[in-house]
């Protein structure tokens, strides 16, 4: 198990695969992520050692998905990455469609291979039909999983401030958002 800032860079370029049934699947490349560093990170759901019904999955041993709902309508997909009771997680912010565009377009409700299909955490969850049923599931499960394929070189990775966490005081300025240089599917700032 490793800290979220290390794993975040490692999963950039990897493929997130959503099996719909035995014949249909959507494959997307992870192009933008954010690291959340546990109990000392004011941007993290686990800041201060909080454990709630919503965030308890973060405290599990790494290798599971942490899915939560925001604004009452959107789901966010995270990967829990550290040891049990060390609640580090990586938010998958944006993905690039690779295969199964018809599934993604159907789930999003429009047909157009533009960045707007999957350039944000809520959009990618809608595109891949990800909701709370995946919370706590293993990242190697057959219905939703991350493939090791597609790794990228360090010079392709941009580090920046995380988005939409102004409440996190000095932690909002940490360079814990990572994305692929020049990729059109990264989320809006």
N, C-alpha and C positions, 0 to 999 in steps of 0.2 A: 504494500500500500504506500502511496505517495501523496504529497500535498497537492491541493487543487491547482495551484499555479503551474506546476510541472505537468500534470496530467492534461490541463487545458491546452497547452501547446502541442502535446503528443496526440491529441485526438483531432486536431485540425487536419483536414484532408481525408480523414477516415470516412467510411461510408456507414450511414444509418439506414437500416433496411427494415421495411415494414411489410411483412407477409400478410396479404389480405385473405388469400386462400391458397390451395396447392398450386394454382396456375397463375395467380396474379400477385405481383409485389411492386412496391415503389422503392427505388434506391436513390438516396440523396447524399451529397458530399457535405460534410460539416465544414462551414466556411467562417463561422464566427462563434466565439464562446466567451464566457466570463467566469472567472474563478472566485469562489467564496470560501474564505479561509477560516471558518469556524467561529469559536466563541469570542475571539478578540476582534473580529471583523464586524464593524457596526452596520455594514450592508447586508450581512448574512441573517437568515431567519433564526440561526442558532446563537446570535450575539448574546453574550452574558450567560451562556449556558441554558437558555430557555429550552424547554421541551414541551411541545404542545401536540395536540392530535394532528395538526397540519404538518409539523416539521419533524415528527419522531423518526421518520424514515432516514433523515440525515444522520442519525446516530447509529445506524446499522453499519456493519462491515462494508467497505467499498465494493463496488461491482453490482449495485442495484440502481434502478431509476428512482428519482424523487420527482413526482409530478404534483403540482399544486395549481389551484385556480386563482386567477387575479381578476380584479374588477368585476367579479361575479360572472364572467363570460369566457375568459381565455385560459387555456392551460399552458403551463410552462414545463418543459422537460429538462431535467438535470440528471447528472450522473454523480452518485455518491462515490468518493474516491479514496478515503483514508481508512484508518483502523476503526474498529467499533468504538463508539463514544468519542471520536474525533471528527465532528461533523463538517467535513470539507465537501464541497460539491461544485460541479461545473455546469453552469447553465448553457444549454445549446441555444444560441441566439438566432442563428440563420443557417440555412442549408441551400445547396444548389441542386435542382432536380437533375438526375442522371438517367433514370429509367422509370417507366410507369407514369409518364406525364398525364395520361388519361385518368388515372386514379387521383392524382394530385389536383388536376383541374376540376374533376367532379366534386371532390371534397371541399374545394375552395369556392365552387359555384361560378367559375368563369373559365373560359378557354383562352389562354394567352400565356406563352412562355416568357413572362417578364419577371423582373426581380420582385414584383409585388406578390407573387405566389407564395414565397417562402422567406422573405427578408425580415423576419421578426419572430420572436418565440411563440406568440399566439398564432401567427399565420402558419408556421411550420407544423405546429400541433394540429391545427385544423386540416392542413393538407394531408397529413399522415393519419388522421383520425386517432389522435392520442388524447386520452383523458385519464381520469383517476384510476381506471382499471389497471393501468400500468405502474402505478405507484408501488414501489417495493419489489417489482419484478426484476429478475436477473438480467443484466445487460447481454447475456448470451442466450436468452430465450428465443424460441423460433418465431414468435409473432412480431417481436420488435427487438432488434439487436444492432450492435456496432461491430463492423468488420474492421480488421487491422489493415486492410488494403488502403492505398491512397495517401500514404504519409508524405509530408512536405519538408523541405529544407528550412532551416532557421531563417535564412535571408528572405523567405517568402512571408514571414509572419510579422505583422505590425502589432505593437503594444500600445494601448490607449486607456483612457479612463473608462470606467463602467458607465452605463447609461441608466438614467432615471432612478438614481439613488441619492438624490440631494439631501435626504434625511440622515445620511450616514456620516455627517460631520467630516473630519479629516480623511476618513476611509473612502469618501467619494472620489478623491483625487489619486487613489492608488492605480497604477497601470496594470490592471488585472483583466482587461478586455483584450482579446487576441483575435485577429482576423487575417484572412489571406489577402495579401497586397493585390489590388486591382480587381478583386472579384466583385461583380455587379450585384450579387445577392446579399451583401452585408446589409444590416439594418440601418434605417435612417437614424441620424444623430439627434 
